[in-house]
Amino acid sequence: MELIGLYLVGCGLLVAAGTAKVAHPDDTARALAAVVPIGLQAMRRLVRAGAAAEVAVGVTALVLPRPWSAGLVALSFTAFTLFVAYARSAGGAIASCGCFGTPDTPATTAHVVVNAALAAAAAVVAWSAPSGTLVSTLSHQPMHGVPLVVASALCAWLVYLAVSVLASLQAARALTGVIHRRDATAR
């Protein structure tokens, strides 16, 4: 399973994002309410339930990397890819996806690409028909998977920064109208 590292990143992000949305469902509820005609209170409850399922899928897929659990991860990221792409194209009221329970996280091209890559990696893992547990899978890796787990955790953190913090900074910069140009005479 050559893509197990990306698979671990995806599972970790499902757990982190789902946990954040369980605690703070409002931004995701507002983003979804702009698309689905349900009241905001009902949407909050729906977001919390969906976020709890997201956490369950992430944890289960981490502990038991099987074709069906990897398939659920792939389906999750495919759905996220489609929603973020829609939010990106629609702009306006649903320009924020609320993925990590933070306000005004704008939908970016990088977010679409990352979600699509994680969906593809999970689909490949599902296709490769893994069996056993995470521990047994990692036991076949160099140093029993410790470097892989550390690298995957670092990548998950960098993905989080790219799709939330960097996206927010880019949106703030766009709002202020600040454009950085290289001044050729300053050399």
N, C-alpha and C positions, 0 to 999 in steps of 0.2 A: 504494500500500500504506500506508494510514493507520495501521495498527497495527504498523508495522515496529519502532518503538521498544520496544513490549512484547515483540515477537518477539526482539529483541536481548537484552532482559533475560532472557527464558526461556532462550535459548541460552547466555548467560553463566552463568546459575545451574546449568544442566546440567553445564557444564564444571567449575565450582567445586565443586559438590556431588559430582559423580562423582570428581573428583580427591581430595577429602577422604575419600570412602568407600573408594577404592583404598588409601589410606594407613592408614585407621582403620576397618576393616569391622565391628568388634565390636558396636557399638550397633545398627547396621542388622541385623546377623546375629541378634542377640537378639530384635529386634522381629519379624523375619520368622519366626524359629524358633518364636515363640509362635503363629503362624498355620499354618505349613507344617511337618509332622512330619519334619524332617530334622535330623540331628545338627548341633551347633554348628560343628564343624570343616568339615563339608561346606558348611554355610550360609555360612561366611566365604569359602570359595573361590567359591561362587556369587555372593555379594555383590560380591567383587572383579571377577569377570567381568562382572557386570551394570553395575557402576560404570565399568569400562573402556568398555563399550558406550555408556553414558550420555555419557562424555567424547567418544567418537567421533561420536555423534549431534550433540552440541552444537557441536563444531568443524566438522563437515561442514555443518551447517545454517547456521552463521555464514559460512563461506567460500562455500558454494553454496546460496543461498536459493531452492530449487526447490520445486515442489509436493510431491514425495515427501519431501524432507528436512524441510520444514515440517510435513508430515503425521506424520513420526516424532516431531517435537517435540510436536505436539498429542497423539499417542498416549501419549507419555511422561508428560506432565503430567496427562492423563486418568487414567492408572494411579496416579500419585502422589495425585491428588485422592481417588480411591476408597480407596486404602490409608490415607491420613491421616484420612479421614472414618470409616473402620472403626476405626482406632486410637483416634480421639476417642470413638467410641461405646462401645468395649470397655473403655477405661481399663485400670487394673491393669498387667499385665505388658507390654502393648504401648503404654502411654501415651506412650512415647518412640519416635520414628520413626528417629532417627539419621541424618537427612537430610544433615547436613553433617559427619558423622563425629565429632560431639561427644556426650558422654554426657548422658542425660536431657533431651533436647530434647522437651518435651511437645507433643503434637498439639493445635493450637488451631483455633478457628473461622477466625481470620485466615489460617492456613496452608491450610485447605481453600479459602477464597475466593480467595486468591492463586493457588493451583495451578489452580483452575477458570478464572480470568481468563487466565492464561498459556496454558492449553490452548485456550481460545476464540480468543485472539489468533493463536496459531500456526495454528489451523484456518482463520481468515480469510485469513492470509497464504498458506496452501496453496491455498485456493479462488481467490485472486486471480492464480494462475498466474505467480509471479515467474520471471524467468530471468536469466541472467548471474551475476555474482559480487557479493560484498558491495560491492566498490569501485564497480562499475557501478551498483548500486542506490543507494549513497550519493551518487554523482555528481549525481543528480537532486534531491538535498536542498539546502537553503540552506547556503552555505559548505562544499559538498562533504560534508555530513553530520557535520562535526566537532561542532557543538552537539548533534546527535542522539546521537552516540556518547557524549559526555560525560554528557548527561542520562540515557541508558540505563544507563551504568555507575553513576551515582549512584543511580538507582532500584533497580538490582540490589543495591547495598550496603544500601539501606534495606529492601528485601525480606528480605535475609539477617538484618538486625538484628531485624526484626519477627517472623520465623518461628523464630529461634533465640535470640538474646539476650533480647529482650523476653518471649518465651514462658518462658524459664528464670527470668527475674525474677518473672514473674507466678506461676509454680509455687512459687518460694521464698517469696514473700509469702503465698501460700495455706497453705504448710506452717507458717509462723510465726504465722498467725492475725492478722496485722496488718491492720487495716481503717482506712482513712483516712476520717474524717468531717469535714465542714465544721462548725465550731462557730459557731453564730449569735451567741453572746454575745461571741466574741473580736473582733468588729468594732469 
